[in-house]
């Protein structure tokens, strides 16, 4: 999918959502594009499908009483998973195989509801995926549990994870997690989440924020590390085994957090979430 097309399509979709009174005072929490014409939007803790993008939308949230959708992951237009929170039941995991028309609840053992602060999902295909359950801790500490499934969520295996934060995988084996609540260090796994190793890319600097890697192909990708005032963009050509500094930009002091993504085949897009401004940065 062309990154520029996705960006323009999503802007139309979001504008369409915001035009409806039902969405007043809400916010977009997660956007999941899964084809050139369809996108799933987690919006105000409800799940919506836009098809075609920006022209029509429908509520495909799991039909649970007063339930809130906390996380969602689709791998194609039919197969998706969602973490749902209900006040009386707590957190639950559900799956759809028909584009959200119906949902089936899945069972994940060894989870204590009272200890859950949030949960995150990641899948690479219809069978293999991960669930991160973040523990209730102080703001300066992060811990959690990592679960892996190899049968679409029917059964789960408990693994280790250095922090209770979102994970991103580019295959069944290779993935990353960032210690966002502590020191923003980056960890990589090569065995599906059984073991994790720290990837040390910035020397003797306090990391303000970092982004999970984004890949154009299985081998080529980038990640960004903001060590105030330096924005460092690293690139890889070997699936993140090693990284090289590709760009470095000095950022004004008043910017506390930065997000970097792919804009098109020649440019990154750098945005400052707290200020709603951004700029393009060529490769």
N, C-alpha and C positions, 0 to 999 in steps of 0.2 A: 504494500500500500504506500502510495506517495505521501510523505510526511506533510507536504504543503497542502495536499488535498484534504487530509484529515483535519488540519488546523482550520481551514476555511469552512469545511463541512460542519465541524463542531461549533464554530461561531454562529452558524445559521441555526443549528439545533438548539443551542442555548438561548438564542434570541427568541426562538419559537416557544420554548418553555417559559421564559420570563414574561411572555405576553399574556399568559393565563393567570387569572386572579387566584386560582387554587395554589399557585406557587409563591404567593406574596410572602416576603420576609423569610424565604428559605435560601439554602445555599447548595451548590453543587459540591459533592464530596468525592466522587470518583467517576471517571469516564472510561469506558471500555469499548473501543472500536473493534469490531470483528469482521467487517467487510467494507467494501467501498460505499455501500449504500445503507448500512445499518450500524447503529451504535447503542450501547446500553449505558444509561446514566443513573448513578446512585445519587438521588436528589432529595434532600430533606428526609433521609432515611427511608425513602421509597425507591423502588426500582422501575425505571421506564425504558422502553425500547422505542427508538426512533427509526422508522422505516417507511420510505426512504428518508435519509437524514434531513431534518429540518422541515419536512412536509407533513408527517403524521407521527403521533406518539401514542403509546398505550401503557397502562400500568400493568406490569407483569410481576409485581411483588408477591411473595408467598402469601397465601391467604390464611393468615393467623390473626387471632384477635389482638388488636392494638400492638401488633408486632412492628419492630423497627429493624430495617435492614442495615447491618453494620459494615458488611464487606461483601464483595461479589467478584466472581471470576468466570468469564466465558472463554472457551477455547475455540468455539465456532458459533454459528447462528443457532444451534440447537442445544448444545451441552454447556451447562453452567452450574455453579455452586454459590450458595449465599450463607452468610452467618446472620441469624435473626435473633433479636433480643425481645423477650416478653417479660413484663414486670413480674408476673406471677410464676413464670417458669425459668427465667434466666436465659442463657444463650443456647441456641440449637443450630445445627448444620443441616441444610437442605440441598437437594439436587434436582435439576430439571434436565430432561432429555428431549423436550419438545418446545424449545424456545420460550420457556416461562409460562406456558399454558397450564402446566401442572407441576407440582413440586413434591418430592418425597423426602421425608426426614431420615437422616443418617445418624448412626450412633458412634460416638467417640468416647471410649472408656478413659478412666484415670484423670478426669477433669473435675476439680472442685469449683462449683459455681461461685461460691463466695470469694474466691481468689482471683476472678477474672476481671481485668481492667478493660481489655479490648481483645480483638481477634483479627487475624489477617489470613488471606487465602492466596495461594499460587498454584496453578496447574500448567503443565506443558503440553498435555494432550488429554484425551478423554479418560485415561486410566491413571496417570501418575500426577500426584499433586501433594501440596504441603499445607498444613494448618498451623499457624503460630498463635498460641494463647498467651497473651501478656499478663503477668501477675500484677496485682495491686501493690505498688511500692511508692517510695518517695519520688519526687520529680528528678532527683539527681542519681537515680539508680534504675536499672532496667533488668528484669529477669523474666523468663517465660519458658514454655514448653513447645517443642517442635514435634509435629506428627506427620508421617508420610503414608500415603496410600498408593497402592499399585493396582487397584481394582475399581477406580472411579469413586472411592469414598465408602465402599461397603465395609472395609476393614482398615485399621490404622495402626501404625507402629510408632511408639514413642522413641524419639531421638534426642540428641543434645543440640543446644544452641547457645552461643555466648551471651546473647541479649534477647529480650522479648520484643523484637521489632520486625517489620515486614521483610520478607525474603523475595529475591528475584532469581529465577532459574532460566538458563538458555537451553538446557537439555535435561535429561533425567539425572544427570550426575553433577553438572557445574552450576553453582549458584552463589549468591552473595547476601550478606546482611550488614547493616550499618548500625553502630552503637549511637543512635541519635540522641538518646537521653543522657549520655555520659560524655565520651570524648570524641564521638564521630569517627572512630576507627572503622576500617573496612575489613570484613572477614570473608573468605572464599572457601567453598567446599568443592571437592572433586569426586565425592562418593555419595552424592544425593542427600547430604546433611548429616551423615554419621560423624564426621569430624570437620573442624573448621580451623583455618590458619589465617593469621592477620597479614594483610597486605600493607606494608609500610611504604607510603609514597611521598610523604612530606616530612622533611627533617626539621626537628627542633622548632616547630611552630604549633600554636594552638589552633585546632581546626574548628571553625565556626559552624560550618555545615558541609555536608557531602551528599551526593546523589548516587543512587543505585545505578549500575551500568546500563547503558542503552546500546543495542547492537543493530547494525544495518544488515549484517550477515552473521552466520554462526561464528566466524572468526573475527570480524571487524566491529569494534565498538568504542565507546568512550565513557568516561565518568568525570565528574567535576568535584573538586575540593576547594572550598572557600576558607582560606586561612587569612583572615582579615589583616591587611586590605587586599591580599592577592587572591584572585580567582584563577585556579589552576585547572586546566582541562587536559586529561590524560587520554591517550589512545592506545589501542591494542590491535594486533593482527593475529593473535594466537589464542583467542577465546578467553582473554583476561589472565592468562598465566603470567605474563609480564606486561608492564605499562610504560609508555614513554610520554614525557611532557610535550604536548602539542601546542598549547597556547597558555600565555599568562597575561592577565590584565589587572591593573591596579584599579580598585573600586573605591568610590568615595566613602568616607568614614560613617556616614549616616545610614548605610545599608547593613542591616543585621542578618538577613538571610537571602539566599539566592537560589534560583532554580534554573537548570540548564537542560534544554531538550534539542532534538533535531528539528530544524525548520524546513530544509530542503536538502538537495544533494550537495550544496556548497556552503551552507551556513548553519551554525547553531543559533538558537534563540535563547537569550539570557533575560530572565525576568526577576523582578524584586517583588515578591508576593505582598509584602506589607505596604508597598507604595503604588502598586499596579502600574508599573512602567517597565519597559524592556528595550533591548536592542539586539541587532543581529551581529554575529561574530563569524567571519569566514573561517573555514577549515585551515 
